[in-house]
């Protein structure tokens, strides 16, 4: 590497072989290398320990020669840490006949120390560059930079980053292939998930962002009031909790196969306070007041009324009939007779549709996996919400681009609720929920609940007249077959 090669060269001082000068001229005594004893000059066998003095000196000479050669080689491969240890050992040699090695080591010790500092500074600089490249999502550049680090200076953090960059490169390549195949085969479900992840991995790539914008344009509907809905394809999934889920509750099993046969549009956000108050001309929320926070304290009846009002504002036939309305003083509905007209108007999702949209192809307790420590990246819940709701869309979306499916406020579903509904003989295709009941389904957890209540399979309920600052909703409407991606 150019920067390493430019370091000041180390000038090795070759050691001459034994000059043959008489030992007596250097010292009147003959030190033994095996013990502290001193012997008369020219002694062959130490009189204190019996060691062979000439033989031990030859071994020491050979060892010091070998050490010197190793030190020079270690410098060539930037092994300065090990070389410094050997230099310090060489300096500690006290026998007068090996003073040349000791002097050589004393001269080179500060040179090696200076080079080590420069090498570490060089490696730290490369690591800084690699981190910047990783942040910029230039994964190939990350590996190129880290490959410049001298091998002996590569630490665990560098190894981890190198592997992570390689995994990201592999995933990007795989996603590109999947996206091409999905476009070719018109497989909307696979395409939506792939593009979302691809855009995350290549957030700084204009081409990736352009592709996401194109797909989002093809797969979203925006109402005249500015409400954005995402097109969700039909498909199959396993509803409920797997037995391996440590947080599984009795009302979440057995897990069963469900087929959602109709594509649908679903709000990418929970209905906000502003959207509700502008359309309904009253403000029911009792939690944190902010027009971008989800509306709360809405009864199931009032959520249904909002759906009909939204349908009317968009020129669509209403999905529900609402008669015999009894209102509270704040204008929210306490009771009404509700029946389904069906059709193409806005409505609440069925419980099956809600879980299907929340999972977005996942099979784990949460849409992102099974690590409870990751919940805070996707949800406002007890540990991070500070006892209040928060603006919609601030946390990470699921693979289908839907926000706050975990946490913030619970969401009304269309279905009646029954604790044991999953244990009954229910249809696989588009299960409508129980035919009657006392309460309606709530999904998604809320700011007041723990992480376990934000799981995709978590079920709750409340009477349809209930209002609470942990309850809100989002809307859906049926999509036409021709609305699916092509």
N, C-alpha and C positions, 0 to 999 in steps of 0.2 A: 504494500500500500504506500502511496506517495508520502503521506504524512509520517508514517513509521520510518520509511527509508530515509527521510530527511533529518531524522534525529542524529545528533552528533555521534560520529563513529567512535566505538570503543577501541583504543589502540592497545592490543595485548602485548605484554612484554614477555617474550619467550624466556623460559628458564634454562640456563646452561646446565649440563650434567655435572655431577660431582667433579670439582676441579682437582681433587686429590691433595688439597692442602692438608698438612699434618694437623690432626686433631689437637695436638699439644699446643700448636700456635694459636688456636682459637680459644682453647680452654684447657686448663690443667687437669680437669676432671672429665670423665665420660658419663654423661647422664644416661640413665636407663629409661626407655620409653614405656616399660611395663610397670615400673614402680618409682617412688621418689628417690631411690638410692643413687649415690654418686660413686663412680669407680675410677681407679687410676687410668690415665690416658692409655689407650690401646687395649683395654680389657675386652675380651671376647665374650665372657660369660659373667653376667651380673652376680656379684658375690652376695647380694641380699635376696634376690628372687630367682636366680638361676636362668634368667631369660638370655636368649642369644642376641647380644646387642647389635652386631652388624646385620643380622637377618631382620630384626625389628626395624632398623633404620631403612633397609631396602624396601620393606613393606610400606613404611611411611612415605618414602620417596615416591613409590609407585602410586600410592593412594592420592598424594597431593598432585602428581602429574594428571591422574585421571580426573580429579576434582576440577583442576584448572580447565581441562578440555570440556568437561560437562558445563562449567560456568559459561564458557564462550558459546557453546551450542544452545544453552538455555536462553542467552541473550538473543540469539537468532530467531527463536520461536516466542520471544517476549515472556519467557518464564522467569521474570525478575524476582518474584517473591521467593521462589526456591533457590535461585542463584544467590540472593542476599543472605539466606541462611547459611549456605556453603561458604560464602566469603567471610562471614563472622566466625565460622568454625576454623577457617584457615588462619585468621588473625590471632586466634587463641593458641596456636601452636608456638611453644616457647623454646624448642630445641634450637640451639644456635646454628646448626647445619642447614636448617630450613628457613632461615631468615629471608631468603629471596622470595619464597612463596608468601611469607607474611607481609613483606613490603609490597609485593604485587597486589595482594588483597586489600591492603590499606589504601593504595592508590585508587583502586577500582570501586571500592565500596561507595563513596559519594557519587561516582559517575552512575552506578546502577540505581542508586536511590533517586537521583534526578530523573533518570529515564523512566523509572517506575511511576513517579508523579506525573510525568508527561503522558505516559501510556494510559494511566487511569483517567486523566483529564480528557484524553482523546476518546476513550471508551464512553465516558459520561456524556460527551458531546454527541457521539453517535446514538446513544440511547435517547437523548433529548430529541434528536432528529427523527428517530423511529417513532417516538410517541406522537410527535406532530404529524407524521405521515399516517399513523393509525387513526388519529382524530379526523384527519382529512379523508379517511377511508381509502387511502392509496396502499392497498394491501401488498401488492407486488413490490412497491418501493420500500415498504417496511422490511421485507425479507432481504432486499438488496443492501440496505443500510446495515442490518444486523450481521450480514455475511462479511462485512468489512471489519468487524470487531475481532481482534486476535483471539484465537480459540481459547487460550488459557484465561482470558479475561471475561469470557461469557458466563454470566451468572444465571440464576434460576428465573429471574424476572425477564431477562432477554430470551431465554429458551421458551418461556411461556408465551411471550409476545410473538415470537417467530411462529410457534405452533398455531396460535390464534389467528394470525394473519393468513397462514396457509389454509386453515379451516374456512375462513371467510372467502378466500379466493375459490376454494372448491365449491362452497355453497352458492356463490354468485354464478359460477359456470353451470352448476346444476339447475339453478333457477332460470337462467337464460334458456336452457334446453327445454325445461318444463313450460315456460311461457310460450315459446315457439310452438311446441306440440299442442298446448291448450288452444292457442289461436287457430292453428290448423284444424284441430278437431272440434272447435267451437265448444270446448269444455269450460263453461263459465265458472263453475265452482272452483276448479283448480286454478284458473287464471287469476281470480280475485285474490286468493291467498298468496299466490306466488308473487304477484306484482307488489302487494303490500310489503312483503318481506324483502324483496329486491330493492324497493325504494328505501327501506331502512338501512340496508347494507351499503347502498350507493346514494346516500342523501345529498352528497356534493356533486353528483354526476348529472349534468343537465339532461342527458339522454334518458336516464332512469326517471327523473322527475317529469319529463315530457311524456313518457310512457304511462306513469301513474296518472297524470292529468287526463290523458286520453281515455284510460280505462274508467276513471272516476266520472268523466263526462258521459260515457256510455252507460254507466251503472248507477247513476243518481237521478233523482227527480227533485226539483225544487218547487215548492208551492208559491203562490203569489204573495204569501206572507213571509217568504224567506225560509221556511222550514225545509231542511234537506233530508231526503229519505234515500236509503241505499237498496238497490235491487238484490234480493237474496234468492238464489236458485232453489228449485225443488231438490230434494235429496233424502237420504236415509241416515239415521244416527241411532246411538243407544242412549235412551233417556233414563235418568236416575243415576244413583251412585253405584259404583262397583264395590264389591265386598272388601276390596283392599283399601278403600278410602277410610282413613282413621276417624274422620269426622262424620261418617254416614249416620243419618237419623232414620228412625223406623219408617217415616213416611216417604223415604227416597228409594225404597227397594221393593220388589226386585227390579234390577235394571232390565229394560225391555227395548226391543227394536221398534222404531217408529219411522214411518215414511211421510215426509211432508211433500205432498203431491203437487202443490200449487206454488209457483214462484210468487214472491210478495215484496213489497216495498216496506221498509221499516225505518223509523227515524234514527239517524245516526246519533242523535242526542235525546236525552229526556226532555220533555216539553218544559220550556223555561217560564219563569214568572212573567216576563215580558210578552211572550207568545200567548200565554193564557189570558192575561189581563187585557191585552189589546183586542182579542177576539170576543171574550166573554164580558168585558167591561166591568169586572170586579176583581179584587185581589185577595185570594184566600190564604196565602202563605203566612205562617206564623214563625218560621225560622228566619235565618239571616236574610235580610231584604236586599236583593240585588237582582236586577233584571235578567242577568245571565245565569243565575242559579236556577236549579230545577224548581218548578212549582211544587209546593207541598200542601198538606192539609186539604187534599182534594178527595172527596168521597168517590166511590166507584161510579155512582150515578152522575156526578159532575164530570168525571172523565169521559163517560159515554156521551154526555151532552156536548162536551167540547168536540168530540169526534164528529158528531152530526153538524155542529156549527162550522167546522173546518170543511166538511164535505160541501155544505151549502156555499161557502165562500169560494170554493174551487169549481162550482158548477157540477158537482157530482150528486147522485141520489144518496140520501142518508142510509146508513147501514142499520140503524136502530129506529124503532118507534118508541117514544117516551110519553107516557100518559100519567094523569093523576099525580102531578109533581107537587111535592111538599118541600118548601125551601126554609132554610134557616135565615136568621136576620142578616147574615153576611152574603145572602143570595146563593150559597152552595146548596145542593139538593140533599135533603135528608131522606126522602123516599120518593120512588116513582115506579110505575109499572113499565118494564122494559121488555121488548120482544125484538127478534131479529128479522130484518127485511133482507139481509145479506146484500149481494150486489157488489159494486165497485167503490163504495164510499169508504171513508176512513173509519177505523175501528181499533179496538184493543187486540193485542195478539192472543192467540190461544196459548195455553201453558206449554204445549209441545212446540209451537212456533217460537216462543220466547227462548226456550232452552236450546233449540236448534240454532237460532241466531247468535245466542251467547257463546255457544261452544265453537262455532265457526270452524268445524272440522276436527276439533280437539276431542280427546277421550280422557283427559286428565281432570282432576277436581276443578281447576281453573282453566280459562282459555289459554293461558301461557305455560301451564305445566303443573307440577305438584309441590313446588317449594313455597311454603307459607311466607318466607322472608321476601318473596317477590311481589306479594299482594299490594304493597304500598305504591308500586310503580303503575298499577292499573286501577286502583280503587281508593276512594275516600271512605275510611272506616274508623272504628273506635280509636285505633292507635295513632292516627295521623290527622283526623278531621277537626280536632279541637272543638268538639261538641257543636258543630254546625255544618250546614251544607256548603258546597263550593261551586263556583262556575262550572258549567258542563264543558267537557272536552279538554280539561287540563291534564288528565292522566292519559296513559298510552291506550290506544284502541286495540280491539281484537283483530284477528287476521282479516276480517271482512270490513274493517274500518268503522266499527261501532264503538262508541265511547260510553263509559260509566255503566256497562252491563254488570260490573261488579261494584257495588257500593254507591255512595252518595245518597240516593233515596230508593226505597223499594218501589216496584212498579206493578200496578194493577194489571192483571190478565183478564181475559174474557170469561174464563171458566168458573163454575162453582167449585168449591174445594171439598175434598174428602180425604181424610188421613190414609185410608186404605184403598184409594182408587187404583194404585199400581198393582194391587194384589187381586183385582177383579179381572174378568175376561174383557179386556178393552181392545178395540180395533187397532191394527197396526197402522192403517192409513188415516192420517189427519184426525187423531183422537180428539173429540170435542169436549172432554171432561164429563163429570157427572151430570145427570139430567136435572138435578135440583140440589138444593142445599141451603145452608144458613149463611155461609160466608163465601167470599171470592178469593181467588188465588193471588198471592203477592210473591214477587220474585226479585232476586238480585242483591239482597242485603242492603245496609244503609250505614250512614255516618255514625250511628249510635251502637252498631253491632260489631262483634268481633270478626276476625278474618274468616272463621269457619262458616259464617252466615253469608259470605260473599261468593261461595262456591257456585258453579254452574247449576248443580242439581238441588241446591237448597230451596226448600218450599216453606212458605208461610201463608197466612191468611188473615182476613179481617172481615167483619160484617160490611156489606156494601155501603152502609151509611157512615162508616168510620172515617174520621179525619184525624190526621196525625202529621207532625212535622218530619216524620221519617217516610212518608208515603207520597209518591208521585206517579208518573206514568210516561209512556211513549206510545206513539201511534203507528199503525200499519195500514196498508190497504192492499188488496189483491192486485197482482200484476197480470197483464194479458200475456198469453204465450209468446206473442211476437216481441214482448219487451225483453225477453232473455237475450243474452249476448250472442251476437252473430258477426 
